[in-house]
Amino acid sequence: MNYLNYYQGLGVVRGVVDLSTAPQTITIDETAYPISFKQKARKKLQPGQTQNFRVYPFRKKGKLTFKAISVVSIDPAPFVLKGCWETHDDEPRFIVYRNQLRGPEDTLLSVIVPISWEDAPPADGQFWRIEAKLQENQLIVIRNIGPFSPPRKVTAYQPFSKTLKPDLAQQTALLPETAAKSQAQPTAAATPAKSLTPQEILAMATSAKISLTCKLNQIPAHRELPDKQIEFFLNDGSDRIFTVRMKPKMFKKFTDHGFEQWVAAISGDLGSSTETGFELLNAAVQVFAKKAPAETPANEIKTSAEKPPAPGAAKAGAATARTQPKTEAEADAQVPVDKRKGLLDGVRLK
């Protein structure tokens, strides 16, 4: 959707379907309501058994009626209705319009939802987001947010128009002067996004479960509460402080791991806000060993003043050490016997 809010009317109900009546009904808390089914819901329908259905409500012949979209496993929840509170047939009505039409055959443009709204505002056509609970054959408003300007109301089918991308060959075939002109043209500044009010942000917010993970390598300062839980606080370096509470058995993981160097990961769900930050709910601790960096021995460290030996010098030195004799006797022993000369060789005796 391109608009801030959109039209919606959905809820989850639990009941027993009876297909033998006309119209077909679903009994919820001993009250029977007319109901019809989309194909997806009808395939999983089990008449006579309790099932949960995602439905949207509307008024038909003055009665609250449901249209079942699907069979679900989630528990019943309040209806979320987003529509216009306006005057219809001289009475205030909550009307849910269509966000878009899927084809020319779609002619249903709006749905009137019967609600009971205590201290209702003037029916001036403004857009509201309300939550309502099903009780005694009516939807009772339990919460409301608004008013806002109403989104666009679809009145005619508009087929989707696809913008064709230019051919890559045409992009690369631009003449140099054409490319230079295109580069010389200043680029239009992007329009800054419109700032939203807190009410608009709340209307856009989607329900989600948010989890956090905090890491630390020291036992946190803590205290024991009257209910025996251990409470401590974590700070991420800013003004936000997370309040953590856990059972003593979980907190012992900080001390019973046996690692010299370690790091702990605390995971949990983001809870409600406090005066100093937020609560961290359902906290769990995991401790991991941390390897110390390997140290290089001092006798293996080379300084810049030391120069590596020339290639082949080590081999040459070893060969010289092997071949050069240490004494004259050793030198004489290395000479072959047939080539040895005595001291009197070449001397003629008289």
C-alpha positions as CSV (number, residue, x, y, z in Angstrom):
1,M,0.0,0.0,0.0
2,N,1.2,3.5,-0.8
3,Y,-0.9,5.2,1.9
4,L,-0.3,5.4,5.5
5,N,-3.4,3.5,6.7
6,Y,-5.5,0.9,4.9
7,Y,-9.0,-0.5,5.3
8,Q,-9.3,-3.8,7.2
9,G,-11.8,-5.9,9.1
10,L,-10.4,-9.1,10.6
11,G,-10.7,-11.3,13.7
12,V,-10.3,-14.8,15.0
13,V,-13.3,-16.7,16.4
14,R,-13.7,-20.2,17.9
15,G,-17.0,-22.1,17.3
16,V,-18.9,-25.1,15.9
17,V,-20.3,-24.9,12.4
18,D,-23.7,-26.2,11.5
19,L,-24.2,-26.7,7.7
20,S,-27.8,-28.1,8.1
21,T,-29.3,-24.7,8.7
22,A,-30.2,-21.9,6.2
23,P,-28.2,-19.8,6.4
24,Q,-25.3,-21.8,7.7
25,T,-24.3,-20.8,11.3
26,I,-21.4,-20.9,13.7
27,T,-22.1,-21.2,17.4
28,I,-19.8,-19.0,19.5
29,D,-20.4,-19.0,23.3
30,E,-24.0,-20.4,22.8
31,T,-24.8,-17.7,20.3
32,A,-25.4,-18.6,16.6
33,Y,-24.2,-16.3,13.9
34,P,-24.7,-16.6,10.1
35,I,-21.5,-17.6,8.3
36,S,-20.2,-18.3,4.8
37,F,-16.9,-19.7,3.7
38,K,-14.2,-19.1,1.2
39,Q,-12.9,-22.1,-0.7
40,K,-9.7,-22.2,1.4
41,A,-11.7,-22.4,4.6
42,R,-14.3,-24.8,3.3
43,K,-11.6,-27.4,2.4
44,K,-10.6,-27.7,6.1
45,L,-14.1,-27.4,7.5
46,Q,-15.1,-30.1,10.1
47,P,-18.8,-29.6,10.9
48,G,-19.8,-30.4,14.5
49,Q,-16.3,-29.9,15.8
50,T,-14.8,-26.8,17.5
51,Q,-12.5,-24.9,15.1
52,N,-10.8,-21.6,15.0
53,F,-11.5,-19.4,11.9
54,R,-10.1,-16.1,10.7
55,V,-13.1,-14.1,9.6
56,Y,-14.2,-10.6,8.6
57,P,-17.5,-9.3,9.9
58,F,-20.3,-7.4,8.1
59,R,-23.9,-6.6,8.4
60,K,-26.4,-8.6,6.4
61,K,-30.2,-8.2,6.8
62,G,-29.5,-6.2,10.0
63,K,-27.5,-9.1,11.6
64,L,-23.9,-9.6,12.4
65,T,-22.5,-12.0,9.8
66,F,-19.1,-13.6,9.3
67,K,-17.1,-14.6,6.2
68,A,-14.6,-17.3,7.0
69,I,-11.3,-16.8,5.2
70,S,-9.2,-19.7,6.6
71,V,-9.0,-22.3,9.4
72,V,-6.2,-21.3,11.9
73,S,-4.6,-22.7,15.0
74,I,-4.1,-19.4,16.9
75,D,-6.4,-18.5,19.8
76,P,-9.4,-16.1,19.3
77,A,-8.3,-12.5,19.3
78,P,-10.1,-9.1,19.2
79,F,-11.3,-7.8,15.9
80,V,-9.1,-5.2,14.3
81,L,-11.2,-2.8,12.3
82,K,-9.9,0.1,10.1
83,G,-12.5,2.2,8.4
84,C,-14.5,5.4,8.4
85,W,-16.9,6.5,11.0
86,E,-19.6,8.2,9.0
87,T,-23.3,8.8,8.7
88,H,-25.2,6.2,6.6
89,D,-29.1,6.1,6.4
90,D,-29.1,8.9,9.0
91,E,-27.3,6.7,11.5
92,P,-23.5,6.5,12.5
93,R,-22.0,3.5,10.8
94,F,-18.5,2.0,10.7
95,I,-17.7,1.3,7.0
96,V,-14.7,-0.6,5.7
97,Y,-13.9,0.3,2.1
98,R,-11.9,-1.7,-0.4
99,N,-8.2,-1.0,-0.7
100,Q,-8.1,-2.2,-4.4
101,L,-10.1,-4.2,-6.9
102,R,-8.6,-7.3,-8.3
103,G,-10.6,-7.3,-11.5
104,P,-13.5,-5.7,-13.3
105,E,-15.9,-8.2,-11.8
106,D,-15.2,-6.9,-8.2
107,T,-18.1,-4.7,-7.4
108,L,-18.2,-4.8,-3.6
109,L,-16.9,-1.4,-2.7
110,S,-17.7,-1.1,1.0
111,V,-18.9,-3.2,4.0
112,I,-20.9,-1.9,7.0
113,V,-19.7,-3.4,10.3
114,P,-22.2,-3.3,13.1
115,I,-20.4,-2.1,16.3
116,S,-21.4,-0.8,19.7
117,W,-19.2,2.3,20.5
118,E,-19.7,3.9,23.9
119,D,-19.0,7.7,23.9
120,A,-18.6,7.6,20.2
121,P,-17.1,10.6,18.4
122,P,-19.1,12.5,15.8
123,A,-19.7,10.5,12.6
124,D,-17.8,13.0,10.4
125,G,-16.3,10.5,8.0
126,Q,-12.8,10.4,9.6
127,F,-10.6,7.2,9.6
128,W,-10.3,5.2,12.8
129,R,-8.4,2.1,13.9
130,I,-10.4,0.3,16.6
131,E,-10.3,-3.1,18.4
132,A,-13.6,-4.8,19.3
133,K,-14.6,-7.9,21.2
134,L,-17.4,-10.2,20.3
135,Q,-20.1,-10.2,22.9
136,E,-23.8,-11.0,22.8
137,N,-24.3,-10.8,19.1
138,Q,-22.4,-7.5,18.7
139,L,-18.9,-6.1,18.4
140,I,-18.1,-3.8,21.4
141,V,-15.3,-1.3,20.9
142,I,-12.6,-1.7,23.5
143,R,-9.9,0.5,22.0
144,N,-9.7,3.2,19.4
145,I,-6.9,5.2,17.7
146,G,-7.6,8.3,15.6
147,P,-9.0,10.1,13.9
148,F,-6.9,10.3,10.6
149,S,-7.7,11.5,7.2
150,P,-9.3,8.6,5.3
151,P,-7.3,6.7,2.7
152,R,-8.4,6.6,-1.0
153,K,-11.7,4.9,-1.5
154,V,-11.6,2.6,-4.6
155,T,-14.5,3.2,-6.9
156,A,-13.3,1.6,-10.1
157,Y,-10.9,-1.1,-11.3
158,Q,-7.6,0.2,-12.4
159,P,-5.3,-2.5,-14.1
160,F,-1.7,-2.6,-13.0
161,S,0.5,-0.7,-15.5
162,K,4.0,-2.1,-15.8
163,T,6.8,0.3,-16.6
164,L,9.1,-1.1,-19.2
165,K,12.8,-0.7,-18.6
166,P,14.9,0.7,-21.5
167,D,16.9,-1.8,-23.4
168,L,20.5,-2.2,-22.1
169,A,21.8,-1.9,-25.6
170,Q,20.1,1.4,-26.1
171,Q,21.7,2.6,-22.8
172,T,25.2,1.7,-23.9
173,A,24.7,3.1,-27.4
174,L,24.5,6.7,-26.2
175,L,26.7,9.1,-28.1
176,P,29.5,10.7,-26.0
177,E,28.1,14.2,-26.3
178,T,24.6,12.9,-25.2
179,A,26.2,11.2,-22.2
180,A,28.1,14.3,-21.3
181,K,24.9,16.4,-21.4
182,S,23.1,13.9,-19.2
183,Q,25.9,14.0,-16.7
184,A,26.0,17.8,-16.7
185,Q,22.4,18.1,-15.8
186,P,21.9,18.6,-12.1
187,T,20.1,15.9,-10.2
188,A,16.9,16.9,-8.5
189,A,17.1,16.8,-4.7
190,A,15.2,13.9,-3.1
191,T,12.0,15.0,-1.4
192,P,12.4,14.5,2.3
193,A,10.0,12.0,3.9
194,K,7.0,13.5,5.8
195,S,7.5,13.2,9.6
196,L,4.8,11.1,11.3
197,T,2.9,11.9,14.5
198,P,3.0,9.3,17.3
199,Q,-0.6,8.4,16.5
200,E,0.3,7.7,12.9
201,I,3.3,5.6,13.9
202,L,1.1,3.6,16.3
203,A,-1.4,3.0,13.6
204,M,1.3,1.6,11.3
205,A,3.0,-0.5,13.9
206,T,2.9,-4.3,13.4
207,S,2.9,-6.6,16.4
208,A,6.2,-8.6,16.7
209,K,8.2,-10.4,19.3
210,I,11.6,-8.6,19.7
211,S,14.6,-10.6,21.1
212,L,17.9,-9.2,22.3
213,T,21.4,-10.7,22.9
214,C,23.9,-9.0,25.3
215,K,27.5,-10.1,25.6
216,L,29.8,-9.6,28.5
217,N,33.0,-11.2,29.9
218,Q,32.7,-10.5,33.6
219,I,30.3,-11.4,36.4
220,P,27.8,-8.5,36.7
221,A,27.2,-6.7,39.9
222,H,23.9,-8.2,41.3
223,R,21.6,-8.6,44.2
224,E,19.1,-11.1,45.4
225,L,15.4,-10.2,45.5
226,P,12.8,-11.3,48.1
227,D,11.5,-13.9,45.6
228,K,15.1,-15.4,45.4
229,Q,15.6,-14.1,41.9
230,I,19.0,-12.5,41.0
231,E,18.7,-9.0,39.6
232,F,21.4,-7.1,37.7
233,F,21.7,-4.3,35.1
234,L,23.4,-4.0,31.7
235,N,24.5,-0.8,30.0
236,D,25.3,-0.7,26.2
237,G,27.4,2.5,26.6
238,S,24.4,4.8,26.2
239,D,21.7,6.0,28.5
240,R,19.8,2.8,28.0
241,I,20.0,0.3,30.9
242,F,18.5,-3.2,30.7
243,T,17.1,-4.7,33.9
244,V,17.6,-8.5,34.0
245,R,16.2,-11.0,36.5
246,M,16.8,-14.7,36.5
247,K,16.8,-17.7,38.8
248,P,19.9,-18.5,40.9
249,K,20.4,-21.7,38.9
250,M,20.7,-19.8,35.7
251,F,22.9,-17.1,37.3
252,K,25.4,-19.9,38.4
253,K,26.5,-20.3,34.8
254,F,28.6,-17.2,35.3
255,T,30.7,-19.0,38.0
256,D,30.5,-22.7,37.3
257,H,31.8,-22.8,33.8
258,G,35.5,-23.4,34.7
259,F,37.0,-21.4,31.8
260,E,40.0,-19.1,32.4
261,Q,38.9,-16.7,29.7
262,W,35.2,-16.6,28.7
263,V,32.4,-14.6,27.2
264,A,28.8,-14.9,28.1
265,A,25.7,-14.3,25.9
266,I,22.5,-13.3,27.6
267,S,19.4,-13.6,25.4
268,G,15.9,-12.5,26.1
269,D,12.8,-10.7,25.0
270,L,12.4,-6.9,25.1
271,G,10.0,-6.1,27.9
272,S,8.3,-3.0,29.1
273,S,10.0,0.3,29.6
274,T,11.5,1.4,32.9
275,E,12.7,4.7,34.3
276,T,16.2,3.9,33.1
277,G,15.6,1.8,30.0
278,F,13.9,-1.5,29.4
279,E,13.4,-4.9,30.9
280,L,14.9,-8.1,29.5
281,L,12.4,-10.9,30.0
282,N,12.9,-14.7,29.9
283,A,16.7,-14.2,30.1
284,A,19.0,-17.2,29.4
285,V,22.8,-17.4,29.8
286,Q,25.3,-19.3,27.7
287,V,29.0,-19.2,28.5
288,F,31.7,-19.9,25.9
289,A,35.4,-20.5,26.3
290,K,37.6,-17.7,24.8
291,K,41.0,-18.8,23.3
292,A,44.0,-16.7,24.3
293,P,46.1,-15.3,21.4
294,A,49.2,-17.5,20.8
295,E,52.5,-15.9,21.9
296,T,55.7,-16.2,19.8
297,P,58.8,-17.4,21.7
298,A,61.5,-14.7,22.2
299,N,64.2,-16.7,20.5
300,E,62.1,-16.9,17.3
301,I,61.7,-13.2,17.0
302,K,63.9,-11.7,14.3
303,T,65.0,-8.1,14.5
304,S,65.4,-5.9,11.5
305,A,69.3,-5.8,12.1
306,E,69.6,-9.5,11.3
307,K,70.0,-10.4,7.7
308,P,69.0,-13.7,6.3
309,P,71.8,-15.9,4.9
310,A,72.4,-15.8,1.2
311,P,70.8,-18.6,-0.8
312,G,73.0,-21.7,-0.8
313,A,75.3,-20.4,1.9
314,A,74.1,-22.9,4.5
315,K,74.7,-25.8,2.1
316,A,78.1,-24.5,1.1
317,G,79.2,-24.1,4.7
318,A,78.0,-27.6,5.6
319,A,79.9,-29.0,2.6
320,T,83.1,-27.1,3.6
321,A,82.8,-28.4,7.2
322,R,82.5,-31.9,5.9
323,T,85.4,-31.8,3.5
324,Q,88.1,-29.7,5.4
325,P,90.2,-31.8,7.7
326,K,90.9,-30.7,11.3
327,T,94.5,-32.2,11.7
328,E,97.4,-33.3,9.4
329,A,96.7,-36.9,10.3
330,E,93.2,-36.6,9.2
331,A,94.3,-34.9,6.1
332,D,96.8,-37.7,5.3
333,A,94.1,-40.3,6.0
334,Q,91.8,-38.7,3.4
335,V,94.5,-39.2,0.6
336,P,94.3,-42.6,-1.2
337,V,97.0,-45.0,-0.4
338,D,98.4,-45.3,-4.0
339,K,98.8,-41.5,-4.2
340,R,100.5,-41.0,-0.9
341,K,104.2,-39.7,-1.1
342,G,106.8,-40.5,1.5
343,L,109.3,-38.0,2.8
344,L,112.2,-39.6,0.8
345,D,110.4,-39.8,-2.5
346,G,112.5,-38.2,-5.2
347,V,115.7,-38.4,-3.0
348,R,118.6,-40.5,-4.4
349,L,120.5,-42.2,-1.6
350,K,124.3,-42.3,-1.9
